[in-house]
Amino acid sequence: MRLASRVVVCLVAAEHLWFLVLEMFLFTRAIGLKTFGIDREYAMRAAPLAANQGLYNGFLAAGLLWSLLAPQALEVPLQTFFLGCVAAAGLYGGATVSRKILWIQALPALAGLALLWMGR
């Protein structure tokens, strides 16, 4: 179970690194416009907000990666905290923005938490 939970943590971290790139650097480009279903004019106005959101996603990715490199005694608490943050954000986004966020963000984090705690 430990290996499976660590793989999921890596996947969730990679996903959030992608969110960082998408929101901080590609938000006003074609892929950002398509991903978020917005037009260029709106994207230009909202770009600072998206960049800030991307930075937070980077912090989540950094925390998840840290949990993989931290001493084993810190691994479970760190993964629990950061996966919990991702799950909470995904549940909120799924309820307020798009149900797709439940599948893309919340479900992987919840799966990671389940694997993490089943392995204890």
C-alpha positions as a Python dict, from the first residue, in 0.01 Angstrom:
ca = {
    (1, 'M'): (0, 0, 0),
    (2, 'R'): (284, 238, 79),
    (3, 'L'): (415, 219, -277),
    (4, 'A'): (67, 270, -422),
    (5, 'S'): (2, 574, -203),
    (6, 'R'): (342, 722, -294),
    (7, 'V'): (265, 675, -665),
    (8, 'V'): (-66, 856, -622),
    (9, 'V'): (109, 1136, -428),
    (10, 'C'): (351, 1172, -722),
    (11, 'L'): (61, 1187, -968),
    (12, 'V'): (-126, 1447, -763),
    (13, 'A'): (194, 1652, -729),
    (14, 'A'): (253, 1633, -1106),
    (15, 'E'): (-106, 1737, -1166),
    (16, 'H'): (-61, 2043, -946),
    (17, 'L'): (266, 2133, -1115),
    (18, 'W'): (71, 2127, -1441),
    (19, 'F'): (-196, 2350, -1285),
    (20, 'L'): (81, 2593, -1184),
    (21, 'V'): (210, 2610, -1543),
    (22, 'L'): (-140, 2634, -1690),
    (23, 'E'): (-257, 2909, -1455),
    (24, 'M'): (65, 3110, -1429),
    (25, 'F'): (204, 3086, -1782),
    (26, 'L'): (-57, 2951, -2024),
    (27, 'F'): (-377, 3109, -1893),
    (28, 'T'): (-406, 3364, -2177),
    (29, 'R'): (-289, 3123, -2447),
    (30, 'A'): (-508, 2893, -2655),
    (31, 'I'): (-473, 2597, -2417),
    (32, 'G'): (-567, 2811, -2117),
    (33, 'L'): (-864, 2965, -2294),
    (34, 'K'): (-988, 2621, -2399),
    (35, 'T'): (-924, 2456, -2062),
    (36, 'F'): (-1113, 2722, -1870),
    (37, 'G'): (-1374, 2794, -2139),
    (38, 'I'): (-1303, 3168, -2141),
    (39, 'D'): (-1232, 3431, -2403),
    (40, 'R'): (-905, 3622, -2439),
    (41, 'E'): (-1048, 3949, -2306),
    (42, 'Y'): (-1162, 3787, -1983),
    (43, 'A'): (-837, 3592, -1955),
    (44, 'M'): (-632, 3910, -1978),
    (45, 'R'): (-830, 4068, -1694),
    (46, 'A'): (-827, 3754, -1478),
    (47, 'A'): (-464, 3655, -1542),
    (48, 'P'): (-331, 3797, -1212),
    (49, 'L'): (-592, 3596, -1018),
    (50, 'A'): (-511, 3282, -1213),
    (51, 'A'): (-139, 3331, -1153),
    (52, 'N'): (-201, 3362, -781),
    (53, 'Q'): (-409, 3044, -790),
    (54, 'G'): (-131, 2873, -984),
    (55, 'L'): (120, 2971, -720),
    (56, 'Y'): (-96, 2805, -453),
    (57, 'N'): (-110, 2491, -666),
    (58, 'G'): (268, 2502, -677),
    (59, 'F'): (280, 2513, -298),
    (60, 'L'): (57, 2205, -284),
    (61, 'A'): (286, 2024, -528),
    (62, 'A'): (593, 2127, -328),
    (63, 'G'): (436, 1998, -7),
    (64, 'L'): (347, 1666, -167),
    (65, 'L'): (698, 1626, -306),
    (66, 'W'): (842, 1724, 32),
    (67, 'S'): (636, 1447, 191),
    (68, 'L'): (808, 1194, -34),
    (69, 'L'): (1155, 1314, 68),
    (70, 'A'): (1089, 1381, 436),
    (71, 'P'): (1189, 1140, 711),
    (72, 'Q'): (950, 846, 728),
    (73, 'A'): (803, 972, 1057),
    (74, 'L'): (677, 1283, 875),
    (75, 'E'): (558, 1110, 560),
    (76, 'V'): (204, 1021, 673),
    (77, 'P'): (130, 1351, 850),
    (78, 'L'): (258, 1557, 556),
    (79, 'Q'): (75, 1350, 296),
    (80, 'T'): (-242, 1359, 502),
    (81, 'F'): (-224, 1737, 530),
    (82, 'F'): (-140, 1813, 166),
    (83, 'L'): (-373, 1552, 15),
    (84, 'G'): (-644, 1681, 250),
    (85, 'C'): (-585, 2036, 123),
    (86, 'V'): (-609, 1917, -238),
    (87, 'A'): (-924, 1717, -163),
    (88, 'A'): (-1088, 2013, 13),
    (89, 'A'): (-1005, 2246, -276),
    (90, 'G'): (-1132, 1988, -524),
    (91, 'L'): (-1458, 1936, -338),
    (92, 'Y'): (-1513, 2311, -313),
    (93, 'G'): (-1428, 2364, -680),
    (94, 'G'): (-1653, 2076, -778),
    (95, 'A'): (-1940, 2227, -585),
    (96, 'T'): (-1891, 2587, -699),
    (97, 'V'): (-1720, 2584, -1039),
    (98, 'S'): (-1744, 2255, -1229),
    (99, 'R'): (-1818, 1894, -1142),
    (100, 'K'): (-1521, 1801, -1358),
    (101, 'I'): (-1299, 1928, -1075),
    (102, 'L'): (-1431, 1649, -854),
    (103, 'W'): (-1286, 1390, -1092),
    (104, 'I'): (-965, 1572, -1181),
    (105, 'Q'): (-864, 1705, -840),
    (106, 'A'): (-1069, 1570, -551),
    (107, 'L'): (-1091, 1202, -651),
    (108, 'P'): (-715, 1146, -693),
    (109, 'A'): (-645, 1315, -359),
    (110, 'L'): (-915, 1113, -185),
    (111, 'A'): (-778, 794, -344),
    (112, 'G'): (-433, 888, -216),
    (113, 'L'): (-569, 943, 133),
    (114, 'A'): (-751, 609, 125),
    (115, 'L'): (-438, 424, 14),
    (116, 'L'): (-227, 609, 269),
    (117, 'W'): (-455, 519, 558),
    (118, 'M'): (-520, 160, 440),
    (119, 'G'): (-145, 107, 453),
    (120, 'R'): (-115, 210, 818),
}
